[in-house]
Amino acid sequence: MWLWFHKLSSPPYAYAVAGKLRPWFLWSSIALLLLGAYAALFVVPADYQQKDSARIMYVHVPAGAWSQGIYMAMAIAAAVGLIWRMKLAHALAASLAPIGIWITALALITGAVWGRPMWGTWWAWGDPRIIFTTLTLFLYLGYMALRASFDDVQRADRVSAVLAIVGSVNVPIVKYSVEWWNSLHQGSSVLKFGKPTIDASMLWPMYVMLLAFLLFIAAVACDRLRAEILRRERNASWLPSAHAV
Amino acid sequence: MTAITKTPAVSVGLSALTVTVLRRELRLALRRWDQLLQPLLFFVIVTMLFPLATSADQSELRRMGAGVVWVAAVLASLLSLESLFRPDVEDGTMEQWVLSGQPLPWLLLVKTVGHWMLSGLPLVAISPLLATGFAIPDGALPVVMASLAIGTGVLAVLGAIGAALTVSIRRGNVLVALLVLPLQVPVLIFGAHAVDLAIRGEAVVGPMYLLGAMLLAALCLGPFAMAAAMRISVES
């Protein structure tokens, strides 16, 4: 187990492993995406209130869930890198951040598109999850901005790792404060927030989509990790000359 | 970081050390009194802008007063962060602190407390004046001051973490705001909410306890984050 862990932390090995895993992640995610999309569009009955527009939740919910998941994964990778001085973990954290930004943005955009016909507004200050997701987006952007302001990769790695850890401690506090803030103000009576209770026939495509998104994120993470390794190891001798810059 | 002995050359007790650092901090800051005034003036001017931009109506001012005072306090707390650690890092003092063998988290916390005494406390002191300007009833003024006193403490610790992270970046001023503001949102929410409840004459213990809890958490965990960031920033 530990041997495997150490092996994985060597850039050439990780580069090769990520390259081998990538097609598996990618093709299984494409297959599941097709299955999930078909089920969401044709199998699942239209919501009796929201009609067909409720179908966007099969994109919105996985994006929202994984925007938090990626942040936690990034913070854990950063902590591993900081504590055990494992450069590869830093590279992983660095490659997860842009994916997190896009997934979070996707959650916000699909939410706005869904909210427009349902709530009559693109944006509702009263919904804690919108505010929390937006703050998560700013945490990601701050992380990227901090990382970008260092020329030295190693220093960027370690400083941004501290930020990611501080952010992950703060995330639950922000989450609950935003939720309580909403319950403190008078609740909205026109707009109904909160997860609709879902019938099992509508639920299984959701699980399919959650898994499909996870596999897709993993596939993109493999790509980004490989690119990150190439960037960091561009002068290393293990690289074939075709890659060397 | 090779041959550093962990024992300090001159053994100083922690309390003596605390007093020394705090006195140095206050003395240095008081010599630059012009810089001390700037966040305070900023606080006053920003709160003045809101009535000018919205309305002079007393009842409307009272409704948004809590929010305005708190937003202005959060922004003012960001202003002076640039000068918190930078001078010490640039003249090498911080390097000596890192190498001194004294507990760095404690030293940085004491420094942050000194910083708060000169940047946070003046805001607390002047806040009743501004609150009265927003037609906030006299009965709510103690809550305004207490919530600001606790809240600016949390803001100072979070800001100090941001300052330690960006201290080796040339122009880190805007970046600090980007990093720190999302983390400061809970303080803003509960601080403004406590004042809001007080204005409406309701019990304020809930949000005040939460602010207190955040202060304790910040004081316990924050210094370690500051020290980790500072060690990385100083070594090169």
Interface residues (C-beta under 8 A of the other chain):
Chain A: L82 L135 F138 L139 L141 G142 A145 L146 S149 F150 R155 R158 V159 V162 L163 I165 V166 G167 V169 N170 I173 V174 S177 V178 W180 W181 L184
Chain B: I161 L165 T166 S168 I169 G172 L175 L178 L179 L181 P182 L183 V185 P186 I189 F190 H193 L210 M214 A217 L221 A225 A228 A229 I232 S233 S236
